[in-house]
Amino acid sequence: MTPQNLLENLSTIQKCSTGCPILDRCLGGGIPCNSVTEVVAESGSGKTQICLQLALHAQLPVSSGGLAASSLYLYTEFPFPFRRLHQLSVAFRSSNCRSDENPCDDIFVQSVHSAGELLDIMSKTESFIENSRTRLPVRVIVIDSIAALFRSEFDNTPVELKRRSSLFFKISAKLKALAKRFNLAVLVTNQVVDLVVPDEGINGLRIGNLGCLYSSGRRVCPALGLAWANCVNSRLFLSRYEEVVHEENGKSYEETGGVMKQMRQLHVVFAPHLPGSSCEFVIKKEGVFGVER
Amino acid sequence: MKGFEVDLTRLRGGIFHFRRQKEDLRLGGIESEGDEKMDVWRLPISASLRGKLISAGYTSVTSLSSVSSANLAQDLNISNSEALNVLKVASHSGGSECLNENPSIINGAQNAWDLLHEEESLTHITTSCADLDGILGGGIHCKEVTEIGGVPGIGKTQLGIQLAVNVQIPHEFGGLGGKAIYIDTEGSFMVERALQIADACIEDMSEYNRFLRKDCQPCQMKMEPKDILEKIFYFRICSYTEQIALINYLDKFIAEHKDVKVVVVDSVTFHFRQDFEDMALRTRVLSEMALKLMKLAKKFSLAVVLLNQVTMKHAEGSFQLTLALGDSWSHSCTNRVILYWKGDERHAYIDKSPSLRSASAPYSVTTRGIRNSASSHKRIKMM
């Protein structure tokens, strides 16, 4: 066993662009390779949008912030959003002048129904990446979402919970081993659960920079508990809330009567390389974009 | 333990005479091995001179090597010829290190006095947070195994990286000038972050340099952040078998790299929470590993820092937060520090230690690394 040369690592450290320079800046350059990043949010917050956008932008050459790579997209929430991917790919092609090939060709999609199946697929993934004759090497794995695999299968008994957390660590170790071996960027999404009695039990426990997580005016916390929180390297949280806009299109508050506008924010909950920060973003037809304040 | 120390200090007066006689007989010989920090007291000079030296801050023989006799005479308020004599003795004893071995009946046996002396001269690695150093008795202790645990995002990895950087602070700045081994089991070590912390550390040192050595000849800062990264031996581990194999191999590795002064395992837990059906086996494997690490710490007088995760323990109908790996593991470490949130502030708490009082102190994680918490800044300024 010999130690790795950190200086060498420094020059090869790579991040994959999320497709928006403002979001990338908030994330210190994008989603890091050789690391597991988790995006936590309630449904309809833009988790899947970010995943799809990452899978597309990974195909860009390194000079444009991508990894010149294809991606493996494991989905557990049905159906896979093919139409949205197509919509995004059209915008992606026009904005990046890539008319020659269809970016959807370089996203490998696989459905997963259970935690056991996910473990199986990850073993196969290893040989798939190693022996693949894909046009671009696989450098991104997306799991959307991890929570869906665990939310029905396990009972709320100590034995079952122990089996569940053992599986978390197994999955995480495999993901990290894959990420290290092939220098992959791994993005995992997770759902949230509502906090019924705040500050009590496991869910009231503070994890990360934010004292408490709010989305749509409710206090929430990431699903899968403390054990899973130990399994990821970085955790991002997407929140949304409604705000009364006083002026829109030049009309004053009196004229519009106050329009409720959907606001979205991305927060860094914890990450070994990032300070706690947040960034506002919007979801458009062309994709997810950060907004500068 | 506290009472034990008090007794020893009381004893010390009696033993001291005996010591001095022995020294006088040897004339210039140095007691016990090693060049510990407080080695001025071993110089064969009068006790009053020795006292003056120590109170003027010349605690080690090496600190005398670069000072002129005129300066020394001024600092100690003694005549020039006396100062010259002190320097002569110091340089002489510096050259004749390890002249004689510790005369003990059983090889390696030490008496309580030696142990006490050893403990006093124990070296520390600063955490860069004065409050944290305060409750830890100067920093993370060498020759001991310290376990640090906390929830995700509390700053365990940050503290690990900070220690791997701080161990390299040169002797002139009160550091150990050593190297670090970083065993990464989770993949959370980010080189860009280590570089950031190293940068800040060097900046702080040059600041300190300017501040303290205004009148003396300025000591050149030659360190580069890249040099610091080069002196961190980084191992990325992907399974528990690899982890055990590496820890078995460390003995050989450190024997070849004697200047390693800290071993950080981030985290010790991760691979042991996956697939262990047989919990008894896990306990055995873990305690064997802990024993090996403890031996390493003693043998090479280095600090071992084990980072641990937290888990929920179901006890008496309620859930409690506790460090992972179970009750028997909690015996494996000399010191145990728990990191937790208190409101919006990060705190560290000494949960277990044979020599330190249980206490807690705030700290914060900044872009420059681990630092004092913002709330305690006021107090520091007043001092």
Interface residues (C-beta under 8 A of the other chain):
Chain A: M1 P3 Q4 N5 L6 L7 N9 L10 I13 G28 P32 N34 S35 V36 P158 S165 S166 F169 K170 A173 K176 A177 A179 K180 G201 I202 L205 R206 I207 G208 N209 G211 G225 L226 A227 A229 N230 V232 N233 R235 V269 F270 P272 H273 P275
Chain B: V151 P152 G153 T157 Q158 I181 E186 G187 S188 F189 M190 V191 E192 R193 A194 L195 K226 L229 E230 I232 F233 Y234 F235 R236 C238 S239 A245 L246 Y249 F253 T269 F270 H271 R273 Q274 D275 Q309 V310 T311 M312 H314 F319 L321 W341 D344 T366 T367
